[in-house]
Amino acid sequence: MAFNVSGLSAYVQENRDNILRKVILEGDTISKMAKQLGVKTKERLHYFNLDPVIQDGKGCGFSAQGATNITEKDIETAIFKINDEWCNDDLLGKYAEYLVRFGADANAEQLAFEQLIADELVKNINKEMEKRVWQGKKANDLIDGLLTQAAADANTVKVTLSGNSLYEKVKAVIMAIPEEILDDAVVFVSPANFRGLVFELLEKNNFHIAPEEIEKGEFYFPGTTIAVHKTIGLTGVDDKIYASTWGNMVYATDMMDDKEELRFWFSDDADLHRVKVKWNAGVATYFSDYVVLGE
């Protein structure tokens, strides 16, 4: 007697861990941020920054100098989920009705377009989570995003942006970046501002931006080693420009326990294909005074 696996979602089952990892960790900016794994609901962030003092070494004696800066901040996650369902019979009378199986057919419980649905699910979850990571407000989005936290934190370096020139606005943010992080700083802008900045630079005869840099959504601001990065998380927020370092921006999730769940199944009683995705996530920065918010 053989196992009957017709009710299993083959593509999803075989790629479950890979799909789940893409859902949780592979958004545009999420993938590059510092990670704090094993966070269930709330955890305290500790970050050490040493500032050694070089002294004159002549003579005897010991004189301790220097500072070890320690930051302590809570990072809190929220639990997210996706519940959805499909009825294969909805395809009857459409071009894809050949994918619908009936009765005792061995594939009757196989979800049509399973791989496409899984891929689109990942893409759309990533897009939504990127937006929450940046723009989220706890009341509606379950977590406060980076913009929300920066605006509320008194230690954030805030810059008032004026005029219509994106070049001047980005320049003002860059000029406000603390010297301690200049070597690693990144300026984050919305897709609309990224496009507008590229055109403005071209009009200023700054033709050094390579097409491949524009395609990947990141280039160095003229005359600096500071990258300007386009993120979909800032879509629709064209009045704000954010700067910090990848290492200062922290994304927290569990990934070490049973909080993450991904299931596709056929519900025989409802005659529907269903999916459940569940995970937790949250964001914070180690040092808020290493964040520049232009608005």
Phi and psi in degrees as GROMACS dihedral restraints (atoms count N, CA, C in turn):
[ dihedral_restraints ]
;  ai    aj    ak    al  type     phi  dphi    fc
    3     4     5     6     1   -94.4    20    10
    4     5     6     7     1   157.1    20    10
    6     7     8     9     1   -71.6    20    10
    7     8     9    10     1   138.4    20    10
    9    10    11    12     1   -97.8    20    10
   10    11    12    13     1   107.1    20    10
   12    13    14    15     1  -110.2    20    10
   13    14    15    16     1    19.3    20    10
   15    16    17    18     1   -63.0    20    10
   16    17    18    19     1   -25.1    20    10
   18    19    20    21     1   -81.6    20    10
   19    20    21    22     1    -7.0    20    10
   21    22    23    24     1   -83.0    20    10
   22    23    24    25     1   148.2    20    10
   24    25    26    27     1   -89.8    20    10
   25    26    27    28     1   101.1    20    10
   27    28    29    30     1   -58.6    20    10
   28    29    30    31     1   -52.5    20    10
   30    31    32    33     1   -62.9    20    10
   31    32    33    34     1   -45.8    20    10
   33    34    35    36     1   -66.1    20    10
   34    35    36    37     1   -43.8    20    10
   36    37    38    39     1   -60.9    20    10
   37    38    39    40     1   -43.7    20    10
   39    40    41    42     1   -70.7    20    10
   40    41    42    43     1   -26.6    20    10
   42    43    44    45     1  -116.7    20    10
   43    44    45    46     1    18.4    20    10
   45    46    47    48     1   -54.1    20    10
   46    47    48    49     1   -53.3    20    10
   48    49    50    51     1   -63.5    20    10
   49    50    51    52     1   -38.2    20    10
   51    52    53    54     1   -67.4    20    10
   52    53    54    55     1   -43.5    20    10
   54    55    56    57     1   -63.6    20    10
   55    56    57    58     1   -43.9    20    10
   57    58    59    60     1   -63.7    20    10
   58    59    60    61     1   -39.4    20    10
   60    61    62    63     1   -63.8    20    10
   61    62    63    64     1   -40.4    20    10
   63    64    65    66     1   -64.1    20    10
   64    65    66    67     1   -38.7    20    10
   66    67    68    69     1   -61.6    20    10
   67    68    69    70     1   -41.8    20    10
   69    70    71    72     1   -91.0    20    10
   70    71    72    73     1   -35.3    20    10
   72    73    74    75     1  -121.0    20    10
   73    74    75    76     1    -4.8    20    10
   75    76    77    78     1  -116.8    20    10
   76    77    78    79     1    33.3    20    10
   78    79    80    81     1   -72.2    20    10
   79    80    81    82     1   170.8    20    10
   81    82    83    84     1   -54.6    20    10
   82    83    84    85     1   -65.4    20    10
   84    85    86    87     1   -83.8    20    10
   85    86    87    88     1   -30.1    20    10
   87    88    89    90     1   -55.6    20    10
   88    89    90    91     1   -40.9    20    10
   90    91    92    93     1   -65.1    20    10
   91    92    93    94     1   -22.9    20    10
   93    94    95    96     1  -101.7    20    10
   94    95    96    97     1   -13.4    20    10
   96    97    98    99     1   -71.3    20    10
   97    98    99   100     1   159.7    20    10
   99   100   101   102     1   -63.5    20    10
  100   101   102   103     1   146.1    20    10
  102   103   104   105     1  -112.5    20    10
  103   104   105   106     1   138.2    20    10
  105   106   107   108     1  -121.0    20    10
  106   107   108   109     1   100.7    20    10
  108   109   110   111     1   -93.8    20    10
  109   110   111   112     1   161.4    20    10
  111   112   113   114     1    82.2    20    10
  112   113   114   115     1    12.3    20    10
  114   115   116   117     1   -84.9    20    10
  115   116   117   118     1   121.7    20    10
  117   118   119   120     1   -84.2    20    10
  118   119   120   121     1   -59.8    20    10
  120   121   122   123     1  -132.3    20    10
  121   122   123   124     1   -49.6    20    10
  123   124   125   126     1  -145.5    20    10
  124   125   126   127     1   141.4    20    10
  126   127   128   129     1  -148.2    20    10
  127   128   129   130     1   153.5    20    10
  129   130   131   132     1   -91.6    20    10
  130   131   132   133     1   128.0    20    10
  132   133   134   135     1   -86.1    20    10
  133   134   135   136     1   134.8    20    10
  135   136   137   138     1  -125.6    20    10
  136   137   138   139     1   130.2    20    10
  138   139   140   141     1  -137.3    20    10
  139   140   141   142     1   131.2    20    10
  141   142   143   144     1  -106.9    20    10
  142   143   144   145     1   135.1    20    10
  144   145   146   147     1  -134.6    20    10
  145   146   147   148     1   108.5    20    10
  147   148   149   150     1   -87.5    20    10
  148   149   150   151     1   140.0    20    10
  150   151   152   153     1  -127.3    20    10
  151   152   153   154     1    79.3    20    10
  153   154   155   156     1   -72.2    20    10
  154   155   156   157     1   151.7    20    10
  156   157   158   159     1  -111.9    20    10
  157   158   159   160     1   122.9    20    10
  159   160   161   162     1   -83.5    20    10
  160   161   162   163     1   125.8    20    10
  162   163   164   165     1  -114.6    20    10
  163   164   165   166     1   167.6    20    10
  165   166   167   168     1   -71.1    20    10
  166   167   168   169     1   123.8    20    10
  168   169   170   171     1   -91.4    20    10
  169   170   171   172     1     0.6    20    10
  171   172   173   174     1   -74.1    20    10
  172   173   174   175     1   141.3    20    10
  174   175   176   177     1    90.9    20    10
  175   176   177   178     1   176.9    20    10
  177   178   179   180     1   -99.8    20    10
  178   179   180   181     1   173.1    20    10
  180   181   182   183     1   108.6    20    10
  181   182   183   184     1   166.7    20    10
  183   184   185   186     1  -132.8    20    10
  184   185   186   187     1   124.7    20    10
  186   187   188   189     1  -133.6    20    10
  187   188   189   190     1   101.1    20    10
  189   190   191   192     1   -70.7    20    10
  190   191   192   193     1   126.5    20    10
  192   193   194   195     1  -139.7    20    10
  193   194   195   196     1   161.9    20    10
  195   196   197   198     1   112.5    20    10
  196   197   198   199     1   175.0    20    10
  198   199   200   201     1  -144.0    20    10
  199   200   201   202     1   144.6    20    10
  201   202   203   204     1  -115.2    20    10
  202   203   204   205     1   108.1    20    10
  204   205   206   207     1   -87.5    20    10
  205   206   207   208     1   126.3    20    10
  207   208   209   210     1  -120.4    20    10
  208   209   210   211     1   125.8    20    10
  210   211   212   213     1  -102.9    20    10
  211   212   213   214     1   145.5    20    10
  213   214   215   216     1  -136.1    20    10
  214   215   216   217     1   119.1    20    10
  216   217   218   219     1  -150.7    20    10
  217   218   219   220     1   144.8    20    10
  219   220   221   222     1   -82.4    20    10
  220   221   222   223     1   139.1    20    10
  222   223   224   225     1  -119.7    20    10
  223   224   225   226     1   129.1    20    10
  225   226   227   228     1  -119.2    20    10
  226   227   228   229     1   137.6    20    10
  228   229   230   231     1  -110.7    20    10
  229   230   231   232     1   158.0    20    10
  231   232   233   234     1  -118.4    20    10
  232   233   234   235     1   157.2    20    10
  234   235   236   237     1   -97.8    20    10
  235   236   237   238     1   126.2    20    10
  237   238   239   240     1  -112.1    20    10
  238   239   240   241     1   154.8    20    10
  240   241   242   243     1  -150.5    20    10
  241   242   243   244     1   156.1    20    10
  243   244   245   246     1  -124.5    20    10
  244   245   246   247     1   126.1    20    10
  246   247   248   249     1  -121.8    20    10
  247   248   249   250     1   127.4    20    10
  249   250   251   252     1  -149.1    20    10
  250   251   252   253     1   165.0    20    10
  252   253   254   255     1  -152.3    20    10
  253   254   255   256     1   157.0    20    10
  255   256   257   258     1  -140.0    20    10
  256   257   258   259     1   150.1    20    10
  258   259   260   261     1  -117.9    20    10
  259   260   261   262     1   116.9    20    10
  261   262   263   264     1   -58.6    20    10
  262   263   264   265     1   -30.3    20    10
  264   265   266   267     1   -63.9    20    10
  265   266   267   268     1   -17.9    20    10
  267   268   269   270     1   -62.8    20    10
  268   269   270   271     1   -16.7    20    10
  270   271   272   273     1   -85.2    20    10
  271   272   273   274     1   -10.8    20    10
  273   274   275   276     1   -63.2    20    10
  274   275   276   277     1   134.8    20    10
  276   277   278   279     1    84.7    20    10
  277   278   279   280     1    -3.5    20    10
  279   280   281   282     1  -107.1    20    10
  280   281   282   283     1   173.7    20    10
  282   283   284   285     1   -61.9    20    10
  283   284   285   286     1   -24.4    20    10
  285   286   287   288     1   -98.0    20    10
  286   287   288   289     1    17.5    20    10
  288   289   290   291     1   -65.3    20    10
  289   290   291   292     1   -17.5    20    10
  291   292   293   294     1   -64.8    20    10
  292   293   294   295     1   -16.1    20    10
  294   295   296   297     1   -83.4    20    10
  295   296   297   298     1   -10.7    20    10
  297   298   299   300     1   -84.4    20    10
  298   299   300   301     1   131.2    20    10
  300   301   302   303     1  -118.5    20    10
  301   302   303   304     1   150.7    20    10
  303   304   305   306     1  -122.5    20    10
  304   305   306   307     1   161.1    20    10
  306   307   308   309     1    52.7    20    10
  307   308   309   310     1  -125.2    20    10
  309   310   311   312     1   -84.2    20    10
  310   311   312   313     1     3.7    20    10
  312   313   314   315     1   -54.5    20    10
  313   314   315   316     1   134.9    20    10
  315   316   317   318     1   -60.4    20    10
  316   317   318   319     1   -22.7    20    10
  318   319   320   321     1  -106.4    20    10
  319   320   321   322     1    17.3    20    10
  321   322   323   324     1   -60.5    20    10
  322   323   324   325     1   -28.7    20    10
  324   325   326   327     1  -101.2    20    10
  325   326   327   328     1    12.9    20    10
  327   328   329   330     1   -87.3    20    10
  328   329   330   331     1   128.5    20    10
  330   331   332   333     1   -71.4    20    10
  331   332   333   334     1   126.4    20    10
  333   334   335   336     1   -66.5    20    10
  334   335   336   337     1   144.7    20    10
  336   337   338   339     1    57.2    20    10
  337   338   339   340     1    35.6    20    10
  339   340   341   342     1   -58.6    20    10
  340   341   342   343     1   -47.3    20    10
  342   343   344   345     1   -65.6    20    10
  343   344   345   346     1   -42.5    20    10
  345   346   347   348     1   -62.5    20    10
  346   347   348   349     1   -42.4    20    10
  348   349   350   351     1   -63.6    20    10
  349   350   351   352     1   -43.7    20    10
  351   352   353   354     1   -62.1    20    10
  352   353   354   355     1   -43.7    20    10
  354   355   356   357     1   -65.0    20    10
  355   356   357   358     1   -42.7    20    10
  357   358   359   360     1   -67.6    20    10
  358   359   360   361     1   -34.2    20    10
  360   361   362   363     1   -61.7    20    10
  361   362   363   364     1   -47.2    20    10
  363   364   365   366     1   -60.6    20    10
  364   365   366   367     1   -47.5    20    10
  366   367   368   369     1   -60.4    20    10
  367   368   369   370     1   -43.4    20    10
  369   370   371   372     1   -76.1    20    10
  370   371   372   373     1   -33.2    20    10
  372   373   374   375     1   -65.2    20    10
  373   374   375   376     1   -44.4    20    10
  375   376   377   378     1   -58.7    20    10
  376   377   378   379     1   -43.4    20    10
  378   379   380   381     1   -62.7    20    10
  379   380   381   382     1   -44.4    20    10
  381   382   383   384     1   -68.0    20    10
  382   383   384   385     1   -40.1    20    10
  384   385   386   387     1   -69.2    20    10
  385   386   387   388     1   -35.5    20    10
  387   388   389   390     1   -58.5    20    10
  388   389   390   391     1   -42.5    20    10
  390   391   392   393     1   -63.3    20    10
  391   392   393   394     1   -41.3    20    10
  393   394   395   396     1   -70.5    20    10
  394   395   396   397     1   -37.8    20    10
  396   397   398   399     1   -59.1    20    10
  397   398   399   400     1   -34.3    20    10
  399   400   401   402     1   -94.1    20    10
  400   401   402   403     1   -49.1    20    10
  402   403   404   405     1  -105.9    20    10
  403   404   405   406     1    -3.2    20    10
  405   406   407   408     1   -55.6    20    10
  406   407   408   409     1   142.4    20    10
  408   409   410   411     1  -126.1    20    10
  409   410   411   412     1   127.7    20    10
  411   412   413   414     1   -52.6    20    10
  412   413   414   415     1   -37.3    20    10
  414   415   416   417     1   -59.2    20    10
  415   416   417   418     1   -39.1    20    10
  417   418   419   420     1  -108.2    20    10
  418   419   420   421     1   -28.3    20    10
  420   421   422   423     1  -112.3    20    10
  421   422   423   424     1     3.1    20    10
  423   424   425   426     1    77.4    20    10
  424   425   426   427     1   -25.9    20    10
  426   427   428   429     1  -133.5    20    10
  427   428   429   430     1   153.6    20    10
  429   430   431   432     1   -87.0    20    10
  430   431   432   433     1   126.9    20    10
  432   433   434   435     1   -81.6    20    10
  433   434   435   436     1   178.9    20    10
  435   436   437   438     1   -61.4    20    10
  436   437   438   439     1   -40.1    20    10
  438   439   440   441     1   -64.7    20    10
  439   440   441   442     1   -43.9    20    10
  441   442   443   444     1   -62.2    20    10
  442   443   444   445     1   -44.2    20    10
  444   445   446   447     1   -66.3    20    10
  445   446   447   448     1   -41.7    20    10
  447   448   449   450     1   -63.9    20    10
  448   449   450   451     1   -40.9    20    10
  450   451   452   453     1   -65.2    20    10
  451   452   453   454     1   -32.2    20    10
  453   454   455   456     1   -88.0    20    10
  454   455   456   457     1   -14.6    20    10
  456   457   458   459     1   -91.1    20    10
  457   458   459   460     1   124.1    20    10
  459   460   461   462     1   -67.1    20    10
  460   461   462   463     1   -20.7    20    10
  462   463   464   465     1   -85.7    20    10
  463   464   465   466     1   -10.4    20    10
  465   466   467   468     1   -63.3    20    10
  466   467   468   469     1   138.2    20    10
  468   469   470   471     1   -79.2    20    10
  469   470   471   472     1   112.3    20    10
  471   472   473   474     1  -105.8    20    10
  472   473   474   475     1   135.8    20    10
  474   475   476   477     1  -124.2    20    10
  475   476   477   478     1   130.4    20    10
  477   478   479   480     1   -85.8    20    10
  478   479   480   481     1   120.9    20    10
  480   481   482   483     1   -95.1    20    10
  481   482   483   484     1   138.5    20    10
  483   484   485   486     1  -141.0    20    10
  484   485   486   487     1   164.1    20    10
  486   487   488   489     1    79.8    20    10
  487   488   489   490     1  -176.6    20    10
  489   490   491   492     1  -107.6    20    10
  490   491   492   493     1    -8.3    20    10
  492   493   494   495     1   -79.6    20    10
  493   494   495   496     1   115.7    20    10
  495   496   497   498     1   -67.7    20    10
  496   497   498   499     1   -32.8    20    10
  498   499   500   501     1   -58.0    20    10
  499   500   501   502     1   -47.4    20    10
  501   502   503   504     1   -68.5    20    10
  502   503   504   505     1   -35.7    20    10
  504   505   506   507     1   -66.8    20    10
  505   506   507   508     1   -47.2    20    10
  507   508   509   510     1   -64.6    20    10
  508   509   510   511     1   -39.2    20    10
  510   511   512   513     1   -60.6    20    10
  511   512   513   514     1   -41.5    20    10
  513   514   515   516     1   -62.8    20    10
  514   515   516   517     1   -39.6    20    10
  516   517   518   519     1   -66.0    20    10
  517   518   519   520     1   -44.0    20    10
  519   520   521   522     1   -61.3    20    10
  520   521   522   523     1   -41.1    20    10
  522   523   524   525     1   -65.8    20    10
  523   524   525   526     1   -21.0    20    10
  525   526   527   528     1   -92.7    20    10
  526   527   528   529     1    -5.2    20    10
  528   529   530   531     1   -67.3    20    10
  529   530   531   532     1   129.5    20    10
  531   532   533   534     1   -58.6    20    10
  532   533   534   535     1   141.6    20    10
  534   535   536   537     1   -60.0    20    10
  535   536   537   538     1   -29.4    20    10
  537   538   539   540     1   -62.0    20    10
  538   539   540   541     1   -24.0    20    10
  540   541   542   543     1  -116.8    20    10
  541   542   543   544     1    10.6    20    10
  543   544   545   546     1   -57.4    20    10
  544   545   546   547     1   -37.4    20    10
  546   547   548   549     1   -65.9    20    10
  547   548   549   550     1   -26.0    20    10
  549   550   551   552     1  -116.8    20    10
  550   551   552   553     1     2.4    20    10
  552   553   554   555     1   -68.0    20    10
  553   554   555   556     1   148.5    20    10
  555   556   557   558     1  -132.7    20    10
  556   557   558   559     1   137.2    20    10
  558   559   560   561     1  -102.0    20    10
  559   560   561   562     1   129.2    20    10
  561   562   563   564     1  -108.3    20    10
  562   563   564   565     1   130.6    20    10
  564   565   566   567     1  -134.2    20    10
  565   566   567   568     1   162.8    20    10
  567   568   569   570     1   -72.7    20    10
  568   569   570   571     1   160.6    20    10
  570   571   572   573     1   -57.0    20    10
  571   572   573   574     1   -38.6    20    10
  573   574   575   576     1   -65.9    20    10
  574   575   576   577     1   -42.3    20    10
  576   577   578   579     1   -68.8    20    10
  577   578   579   580     1   -34.4    20    10
  579   580   581   582     1   -62.3    20    10
  580   581   582   583     1   -47.6    20    10
  582   583   584   585     1   -62.5    20    10
  583   584   585   586     1   -44.9    20    10
  585   586   587   588     1   -63.4    20    10
  586   587   588   589     1   -38.7    20    10
  588   589   590   591     1   -65.9    20    10
  589   590   591   592     1   -40.6    20    10
  591   592   593   594     1   -59.4    20    10
  592   593   594   595     1   -47.6    20    10
  594   595   596   597     1   -64.3    20    10
  595   596   597   598     1   -39.1    20    10
  597   598   599   600     1   -65.7    20    10
  598   599   600   601     1   -39.2    20    10
  600   601   602   603     1   -65.3    20    10
  601   602   603   604     1   -38.9    20    10
  603   604   605   606     1   -63.8    20    10
  604   605   606   607     1   -38.6    20    10
  606   607   608   609     1   -67.2    20    10
  607   608   609   610     1   -24.2    20    10
  609   610   611   612     1   -88.4    20    10
  610   611   612   613     1    10.3    20    10
  612   613   614   615     1    66.3    20    10
  613   614   615   616     1    26.3    20    10
  615   616   617   618     1   -92.2    20    10
  616   617   618   619     1    85.0    20    10
  618   619   620   621     1   -95.6    20    10
  619   620   621   622     1    14.3    20    10
  621   622   623   624     1   -80.4    20    10
  622   623   624   625     1    -6.3    20    10
  624   625   626   627     1   -74.7    20    10
  625   626   627   628     1   117.9    20    10
  627   628   629   630     1   -75.6    20    10
  628   629   630   631     1   146.9    20    10
  630   631   632   633     1   -56.1    20    10
  631   632   633   634     1   -36.8    20    10
  633   634   635   636     1   -67.5    20    10
  634   635   636   637     1   -28.0    20    10
  636   637   638   639     1   -69.4    20    10
  637   638   639   640     1   -41.4    20    10
  639   640   641   642     1   -64.0    20    10
  640   641   642   643     1   -40.3    20    10
  642   643   644   645     1   -64.1    20    10
  643   644   645   646     1   -40.2    20    10
  645   646   647   648     1   -82.8    20    10
  646   647   648   649     1    -7.4    20    10
  648   649   650   651     1    81.1    20    10
  649   650   651   652     1    29.6    20    10
  651   652   653   654     1  -158.3    20    10
  652   653   654   655     1   132.8    20    10
  654   655   656   657     1  -148.7    20    10
  655   656   657   658     1   161.9    20    10
  657   658   659   660     1   -82.9    20    10
  658   659   660   661     1   131.8    20    10
  660   661   662   663     1   -62.3    20    10
  661   662   663   664     1   135.4    20    10
  663   664   665   666     1   -50.7    20    10
  664   665   666   667     1   131.0    20    10
  666   667   668   669     1    80.9    20    10
  667   668   669   670     1     5.8    20    10
  669   670   671   672     1  -135.3    20    10
  670   671   672   673     1   173.1    20    10
  672   673   674   675     1  -108.1    20    10
  673   674   675   676     1    21.9    20    10
  675   676   677   678     1   -98.2    20    10
  676   677   678   679     1   125.4    20    10
  678   679   680   681     1   -81.3    20    10
  679   680   681   682     1   142.0    20    10
  681   682   683   684     1  -104.5    20    10
  682   683   684   685     1   120.5    20    10
  684   685   686   687     1  -115.4    20    10
  685   686   687   688     1   128.1    20    10
  687   688   689   690     1   -85.4    20    10
  688   689   690   691     1   131.4    20    10
  690   691   692   693     1  -133.5    20    10
  691   692   693   694     1   134.8    20    10
  693   694   695   696     1   -67.6    20    10
  694   695   696   697     1   -17.1    20    10
  696   697   698   699     1   -64.5    20    10
  697   698   699   700     1   -20.0    20    10
  699   700   701   702     1  -101.5    20    10
  700   701   702   703     1    11.4    20    10
  702   703   704   705     1   -56.8    20    10
  703   704   705   706     1   129.3    20    10
  705   706   707   708     1    86.0    20    10
  706   707   708   709     1    -5.1    20    10
  708   709   710   711     1  -115.3    20    10
  709   710   711   712     1    68.7    20    10
  711   712   713   714     1   -81.0    20    10
  712   713   714   715     1    -8.2    20    10
  714   715   716   717     1   -92.9    20    10
  715   716   717   718     1     5.4    20    10
  717   718   719   720     1  -127.6    20    10
  718   719   720   721     1   139.4    20    10
  720   721   722   723     1  -130.0    20    10
  721   722   723   724     1   135.0    20    10
  723   724   725   726     1  -123.5    20    10
  724   725   726   727     1   142.2    20    10
  726   727   728   729     1  -139.2    20    10
  727   728   729   730     1   140.3    20    10
  729   730   731   732     1  -170.2    20    10
  730   731   732   733     1  -155.9    20    10
  732   733   734   735     1  -120.4    20    10
  733   734   735   736     1   154.8    20    10
  735   736   737   738     1   -58.1    20    10
  736   737   738   739     1   -39.0    20    10
  738   739   740   741     1   -71.8    20    10
  739   740   741   742     1   -17.9    20    10
  741   742   743   744     1   -87.5    20    10
  742   743   744   745     1   -15.3    20    10
  744   745   746   747     1   -99.9    20    10
  745   746   747   748     1   121.8    20    10
  747   748   749   750     1  -114.2    20    10
  748   749   750   751     1   132.5    20    10
  750   751   752   753     1  -113.8    20    10
  751   752   753   754     1   123.3    20    10
  753   754   755   756     1  -109.9    20    10
  754   755   756   757     1   140.6    20    10
  756   757   758   759     1  -157.8    20    10
  757   758   759   760     1   177.2    20    10
  759   760   761   762     1   -86.3    20    10
  760   761   762   763     1   -75.3    20    10
  762   763   764   765     1    57.7    20    10
  763   764   765   766     1    13.0    20    10
  765   766   767   768     1  -130.3    20    10
  766   767   768   769     1     4.2    20    10
  768   769   770   771     1  -141.7    20    10
  769   770   771   772     1  -144.2    20    10
  771   772   773   774     1  -111.2    20    10
  772   773   774   775     1    18.6    20    10
  774   775   776   777     1   -71.0    20    10
  775   776   777   778     1   -30.9    20    10
  777   778   779   780     1   -83.3    20    10
  778   779   780   781     1   135.0    20    10
  780   781   782   783     1  -145.6    20    10
  781   782   783   784     1   138.1    20    10
  783   784   785   786     1  -142.1    20    10
  784   785   786   787     1   116.5    20    10
  786   787   788   789     1  -139.6    20    10
  787   788   789   790     1   129.4    20    10
  789   790   791   792     1  -111.6    20    10
  790   791   792   793     1   131.5    20    10
  792   793   794   795     1  -151.5    20    10
  793   794   795   796     1   161.8    20    10
  795   796   797   798     1   -99.9    20    10
  796   797   798   799     1   119.5    20    10
  798   799   800   801     1   -90.6    20    10
  799   800   801   802     1   104.1    20    10
  801   802   803   804     1   -65.7    20    10
  802   803   804   805     1   -36.7    20    10
  804   805   806   807     1   -68.7    20    10
  805   806   807   808     1   -31.1    20    10
  807   808   809   810     1   -99.9    20    10
  808   809   810   811     1    -9.8    20    10
  810   811   812   813     1    58.1    20    10
  811   812   813   814     1    42.9    20    10
  813   814   815   816     1  -133.7    20    10
  814   815   816   817     1   150.5    20    10
  816   817   818   819     1   -92.1    20    10
  817   818   819   820     1   133.9    20    10
  819   820   821   822     1  -129.6    20    10
  820   821   822   823     1   154.7    20    10
  822   823   824   825     1  -134.0    20    10
  823   824   825   826     1   143.9    20    10
  825   826   827   828     1  -135.2    20    10
  826   827   828   829     1   123.6    20    10
  828   829   830   831     1  -123.1    20    10
  829   830   831   832     1   133.8    20    10
  831   832   833   834     1  -142.4    20    10
  832   833   834   835     1   132.9    20    10
  834   835   836   837     1  -159.2    20    10
  835   836   837   838     1   169.9    20    10
  837   838   839   840     1  -125.7    20    10
  838   839   840   841     1   154.0    20    10
  840   841   842   843     1  -163.5    20    10
  841   842   843   844     1   154.5    20    10
  843   844   845   846     1  -165.5    20    10
  844   845   846   847     1   165.5    20    10
  846   847   848   849     1  -135.4    20    10
  847   848   849   850     1   158.8    20    10
  849   850   851   852     1  -165.3    20    10
  850   851   852   853     1   174.0    20    10
  852   853   854   855     1  -121.1    20    10
  853   854   855   856     1   146.5    20    10
  855   856   857   858     1   -65.9    20    10
  856   857   858   859     1   -54.4    20    10
  858   859   860   861     1  -119.4    20    10
  859   860   861   862     1   110.9    20    10
  861   862   863   864     1   -70.8    20    10
  862   863   864   865     1   -21.6    20    10
  864   865   866   867     1   -80.0    20    10
  865   866   867   868     1    -0.2    20    10
  867   868   869   870     1  -103.2    20    10
  868   869   870   871     1    25.0    20    10
  870   871   872   873     1  -121.4    20    10
  871   872   873   874     1   132.5    20    10
  873   874   875   876     1  -114.4    20    10
  874   875   876   877     1   128.6    20    10
  876   877   878   879     1  -120.2    20    10
  877   878   879   880     1   114.3    20    10
  879   880   881   882     1  -100.2    20    10
  880   881   882   883     1   130.0    20    10
